[in-house]
Amino acid sequence: MGRMIMKEYDLKKGDWERDLLEDLALASLNEQRRARRWGIFFKLVTFLYLFILLFFALGWIDDGKVRLADKHTAVIDLRGTITTESMNSADKINSSLRSAFQDKNTKGVILRINSPGGSPVQAGYINDEIRRLRAKYPDIPLYAVVGDICASGGYYIAVAADKIYVDKASLIGSIGVLMDSFGFTGTLEKLGIERRLLTAGENKSFLDPFSPLDPIQMDHATKLLREVHEQFIQVVKQGRGERLKNDPDIFSGIIWTGQKSIDLGLTDAIGNAEYVAREIIKAETLIDFTPREGLSDVFSKRFSQIISNLIFDAGWAIK
């Protein structure tokens, strides 16, 4: 409790107990008021701090200037392999795309790609969503800007853009489909291991790596790959149109440099995100709409890492 002013009580009148209680009550009330004022102050400071962080995160504050009404260029990063469970899943990327297009101050969207590819299904979902959004918001262009690599599923997504910008040393292409595996039949025999595989359905053990390669199954797998490859080719032709050169190697699965990809019509020009925003979209301010991990995801990963470290350390301790 705060400082209490001591005074001389009138013992003759017998009111000292009442006076003491009144002073105690008054001191307690003053202390509560001070605590309440400080609590409100700290809450306001915390709110202001979080508000400023939000402004920075959304790109509303740049170089000390608040920008709320300026037109901007929305940027979404797609980095790494495209999979269902990653930050590059169709659910996350498409959600960011919708947010970018729906923002009333978005003048153009840049999809910054640095990916070797991944799931053709996820890439297809993203390609479809880009086309839908471009049709719904015809005044908002979307440009793909390539970093180190834009291959396979990454390029599958990029062809939905109005234009594709690259660096001269970027790696572009790999328009193909693959299915890889291993064969362990000889290894099992050398180790004296007997494989016991029971199936219901003559092709349930399709391309089983511990069984001899079945010509019929291999032929079916090849047909599957060709079918998916043809789908890929049609998506590229639909996206690039007459810009594609008549070169038989374009759909062979090979990779080209960014400079060569321009010559082949696979991409359009040299340029990075800043250049496209400034010179093409004419909205130099970049606002990041890239999907971020939620607190639960971060906590889950961190917790898993701690548990793994504890198990690892325990293993060493046991040894």
Phi, psi and omega per residue, in radians:
M1 nan 2.609 -3.094
G2 -1.163 3.138 -3.086
R3 -1.144 2.333 -3.118
M4 -1.989 2.245 -3.134
I5 -1.352 2.122 -3.136
M6 -1.454 2.489 3.078
K7 -2.477 2.900 -3.102
E8 -1.530 2.132 -3.097
Y9 -1.601 2.601 -3.132
D10 -1.449 1.684 -3.086
L11 -1.260 -0.434 -3.090
K12 -1.179 -0.638 -3.091
K13 -1.437 -0.188 3.127
G14 1.271 0.309 -3.120
D15 -1.746 0.148 -3.054
W16 -1.122 -0.568 -3.137
E17 -1.173 -0.734 3.132
R18 -1.157 -0.745 3.129
D19 -1.105 -0.681 3.132
L20 -1.131 -0.756 3.127
L21 -1.118 -0.673 3.127
E22 -1.134 -0.732 3.126
D23 -1.130 -0.718 3.112
L24 -1.093 -0.778 3.135
A25 -1.105 -0.737 3.141
L26 -1.144 -0.731 3.113
A27 -1.114 -0.708 3.122
S28 -1.127 -0.708 3.135
L29 -1.130 -0.754 3.108
N30 -1.093 -0.684 3.119
E31 -1.113 -0.729 3.116
Q32 -1.115 -0.692 3.122
R33 -1.111 -0.773 3.109
R34 -1.084 -0.750 3.138
A35 -1.094 -0.682 3.136
R36 -1.150 -0.738 3.127
R37 -1.110 -0.761 3.107
W38 -1.139 -0.649 3.114
G39 -1.090 -0.769 3.103
I40 -1.098 -0.710 -3.141
F41 -1.061 -0.848 -3.105
F42 -1.171 -0.590 3.089
K43 -1.139 -0.720 3.113
L44 -1.129 -0.730 3.115
V45 -1.097 -0.762 3.124
T46 -1.104 -0.768 3.129
F47 -1.075 -0.752 3.128
L48 -1.102 -0.710 3.129
Y49 -1.096 -0.818 3.129
L50 -1.141 -0.617 3.132
F51 -1.130 -0.738 3.109
I52 -1.137 -0.724 3.096
L53 -1.052 -0.715 3.112
L54 -1.086 -0.736 3.131
F55 -1.079 -0.750 3.112
F56 -1.137 -0.750 -3.106
A57 -1.086 -0.639 -3.127
L58 -1.536 -0.023 3.108
G59 1.351 0.322 -3.132
W60 -1.414 -0.268 3.079
I61 -2.059 2.175 -3.123
D62 -2.554 2.216 -3.131
D63 0.985 0.610 3.085
G64 1.392 0.065 -3.118
K65 -1.990 2.341 3.116
V66 -1.470 2.248 3.138
R67 -2.215 1.913 -3.132
L68 -1.948 -0.518 -3.012
A69 -1.959 -0.122 -3.116
D70 -1.181 2.554 3.000
K71 -1.220 2.475 -3.100
H72 -2.360 2.972 3.023
T73 -1.825 2.133 3.110
A74 -1.427 2.347 -3.132
V75 -2.108 2.316 3.071
I76 -2.227 2.169 3.136
D77 -1.629 2.306 3.012
L78 -2.106 1.774 -3.038
R79 -2.119 2.261 3.069
G80 1.658 -2.966 -3.077
T81 -1.240 2.464 -3.120
I82 -1.573 1.887 -3.128
T83 -2.380 2.925 -3.117
T84 -1.153 -0.648 -3.016
E85 -1.662 -0.032 -3.076
S86 -1.612 3.088 3.040
M87 -1.215 -0.169 3.110
N88 -1.718 0.295 3.105
S89 -1.188 2.769 3.132
A90 -1.067 -0.674 -3.136
D91 -1.015 -0.823 -3.068
K92 -1.290 -0.810 -3.124
I93 -1.139 -0.753 3.141
N94 -1.132 -0.631 3.086
S95 -1.101 -0.726 3.100
S96 -1.162 -0.678 3.104
L97 -1.082 -0.763 3.130
R98 -1.113 -0.732 3.117
S99 -1.082 -0.705 -3.125
A100 -1.147 -0.789 -3.125
F101 -1.225 -0.570 -3.100
Q102 -1.355 -0.326 3.130
D103 -1.136 2.197 -3.040
K104 -1.181 -0.292 -3.130
N105 -1.746 0.066 3.112
T106 -1.341 2.105 3.102
K107 -1.680 -0.442 3.111
G108 -2.878 2.794 -3.102
V109 -2.117 2.372 3.037
I110 -2.016 2.164 3.015
L111 -1.760 1.863 -3.074
R112 -1.568 1.954 -3.005
I113 -1.912 2.276 2.995
N114 -2.480 1.392 -2.969
S115 -2.528 2.406 3.059
P116 -1.447 -0.091 3.139
G117 2.133 -2.703 -3.115
G118 2.647 -2.433 -3.067
S119 -1.166 2.152 3.082
P120 -1.162 -0.488 3.128
V121 -1.211 -0.846 3.117
Q122 -1.078 -0.740 3.112
A123 -1.086 -0.677 3.123
G124 -1.139 -0.703 3.098
Y125 -1.059 -0.754 -3.117
I126 -1.186 -0.740 3.097
N127 -1.007 -0.794 -3.140
D128 -1.094 -0.716 -3.106
E129 -1.194 -0.648 3.087
I130 -1.063 -0.780 -3.139
R131 -1.124 -0.689 3.125
R132 -1.119 -0.792 -3.116
L133 -1.175 -0.637 3.109
R134 -1.135 -0.621 3.101
A135 -1.257 -0.622 -3.123
K136 -1.315 -0.596 -3.135
Y137 -2.125 1.264 -3.032
P138 -1.120 -0.338 -3.126
D139 -1.526 -0.086 3.140
I140 -1.912 1.875 3.136
P141 -1.359 2.746 3.040
L142 -2.222 2.211 3.141
Y143 -2.070 2.423 3.021
A144 -1.629 2.313 3.086
V145 -2.124 2.119 -3.017
V146 -1.673 2.410 3.027
G147 -1.591 -2.064 -3.115
D148 -1.242 -0.708 -3.029
I149 -2.609 2.497 3.025
C150 -2.502 1.560 -3.008
A151 -2.218 2.755 3.045
S152 0.883 -2.052 -3.111
G153 -1.077 -0.522 3.072
G154 -1.101 -0.741 3.115
Y155 -1.267 -0.563 3.056
Y156 -0.945 -0.704 3.111
I157 -1.297 -0.738 -3.034
A158 -1.069 -0.575 -3.065
V159 -1.188 -0.187 3.073
A160 -1.384 -0.225 -3.106
A161 -1.303 2.780 3.080
D162 -1.121 -0.729 3.065
K163 -2.562 2.736 3.133
I164 -2.082 2.143 3.121
Y165 -1.895 2.461 -3.051
V166 -2.365 2.945 2.870
D167 -1.627 2.684 -3.094
K168 -1.061 -0.405 -3.133
A169 -1.779 0.064 3.086
S170 -1.080 2.715 3.089
L171 -1.838 2.156 -3.008
I172 -2.236 2.478 2.983
G173 2.159 -2.204 -3.042
S174 0.980 0.846 3.131
I175 -1.415 1.483 -3.092
G176 -2.875 3.124 -3.124
V177 -2.363 2.484 3.132
L178 -2.366 2.763 3.039
M179 -2.466 2.009 -3.085
D180 -2.065 2.703 -3.138
S181 -2.825 -3.013 3.101
F182 -2.313 2.802 3.052
G183 -2.077 2.128 -3.047
F184 -2.007 0.249 -3.043
T185 -1.080 -0.811 3.135
G186 -1.145 -0.626 -3.136
T187 -1.130 -0.739 3.125
L188 -1.079 -0.710 3.135
E189 -1.121 -0.734 3.141
K190 -1.149 -0.576 3.141
L191 -1.486 -0.093 -3.125
G192 1.263 0.511 -3.125
I193 -1.743 2.281 3.129
E194 -1.760 2.145 3.116
R195 -1.509 2.240 3.116
R196 -2.063 1.765 -3.076
L197 -2.056 2.137 3.111
L198 -2.008 2.276 -3.141
T199 -2.374 2.756 2.977
A200 -2.090 1.899 -2.998
G201 2.033 2.138 -2.977
E202 -1.106 -0.392 -3.125
N203 -1.982 0.321 3.140
K204 -1.143 -0.499 3.116
S205 -1.593 0.713 -3.044
F206 -0.971 2.081 3.122
L207 0.924 0.672 3.094
D208 -1.061 2.169 -3.053
P209 -1.191 -0.260 -3.131
F210 -1.724 0.077 3.117
S211 -2.060 2.694 3.095
P212 -1.022 2.573 -3.112
L213 -1.168 2.196 -3.141
D214 -1.594 2.115 -3.118
P215 -1.021 -0.627 -3.132
I216 -1.181 -0.760 3.115
Q217 -1.160 -0.675 3.115
M218 -1.108 -0.700 3.113
D219 -1.128 -0.687 3.125
H220 -1.163 -0.729 3.115
A221 -1.072 -0.688 3.123
T222 -1.114 -0.683 3.107
K223 -1.139 -0.693 3.091
L224 -1.062 -0.791 -3.135
L225 -1.098 -0.718 3.129
R226 -1.130 -0.656 -3.139
E227 -1.146 -0.810 3.116
V228 -1.150 -0.656 3.106
H229 -1.083 -0.713 3.126
E230 -1.143 -0.657 3.067
Q231 -1.073 -0.742 3.114
F232 -1.059 -0.802 -3.125
I233 -1.050 -0.766 -3.121
Q234 -1.141 -0.644 3.096
V235 -1.131 -0.723 3.122
V236 -1.136 -0.779 3.131
K237 -1.111 -0.682 3.126
Q238 -1.130 -0.702 -3.098
G239 -1.346 -0.686 -3.049
R240 -1.649 -0.462 3.061
G241 1.023 -2.337 -3.067
E242 -1.293 -0.102 3.114
R243 -1.238 -0.409 -3.138
L244 -1.221 2.344 3.058
K245 -1.424 2.733 -3.138
N246 -1.494 1.386 -3.135
D247 -2.156 2.146 -3.069
P248 -1.136 -0.321 -3.110
D249 -1.473 -0.162 -3.071
I250 -1.012 -0.718 -3.087
F251 -1.796 0.408 -3.106
S252 -1.527 -0.118 -3.110
G253 1.654 0.033 -3.105
I254 -1.410 2.827 -3.130
I255 -1.991 2.492 3.114
W256 -2.126 2.882 2.997
T257 -1.307 2.869 3.122
G258 -1.026 -0.728 -3.135
Q259 -1.077 -0.785 -3.139
K260 -1.194 -0.595 -3.129
S261 -1.132 -0.534 3.067
I262 -1.157 -0.753 3.132
D263 -1.072 -0.585 -3.116
L264 -1.493 -0.117 -3.127
G265 1.451 0.155 3.101
L266 -1.299 -0.524 3.088
T267 -2.337 3.132 -2.981
D268 -1.952 -0.749 -3.030
A269 -2.863 2.947 3.054
I270 -1.466 2.372 3.103
G271 2.962 2.588 3.050
N272 -1.849 -3.095 -3.054
A273 -1.111 -0.727 -3.128
E274 -1.102 -0.716 3.125
Y275 -1.110 -0.805 -3.114
V276 -1.110 -0.741 3.140
A277 -1.119 -0.749 -3.046
R278 -1.350 -0.813 -2.989
E279 -1.677 -0.520 -3.054
I280 -1.735 -0.942 -3.117
I281 -1.386 -0.486 -3.116
K282 1.188 0.576 3.036
A283 -2.417 1.644 -2.951
E284 -1.232 -0.461 -3.131
T285 -1.225 2.167 -3.141
L286 -1.751 2.199 3.073
I287 -1.998 2.175 -3.048
D288 -1.469 2.094 3.076
F289 -1.944 0.280 -3.113
T290 -1.059 2.371 3.106
P291 -1.092 2.431 3.141
R292 -2.059 2.703 3.070
E293 -1.219 2.383 3.067
G294 -1.316 2.924 -3.134
L295 -1.045 -0.640 -3.141
S296 -1.148 -0.678 3.120
D297 -1.158 -0.780 3.139
V298 -1.087 -0.790 -3.134
F299 -1.092 -0.742 -3.122
S300 -1.088 -0.781 3.130
K301 -1.129 -0.761 -3.128
R302 -1.118 -0.722 3.128
F303 -1.110 -0.740 3.115
S304 -1.098 -0.672 3.130
Q305 -1.146 -0.726 3.127
I306 -1.102 -0.770 3.132
I307 -1.094 -0.739 3.132
S308 -1.086 -0.731 3.121
N309 -1.123 -0.694 3.121
L310 -1.120 -0.734 3.120
I311 -1.130 -0.734 3.139
F312 -1.093 -0.801 -3.136
D313 -1.131 -0.676 3.119
A314 -1.111 -0.680 3.111
G315 -1.071 -0.741 3.103
W316 -1.165 -0.652 -3.126
A317 -1.141 -0.665 3.139
I318 -1.130 -0.679 3.126
K319 -1.136 nan nan
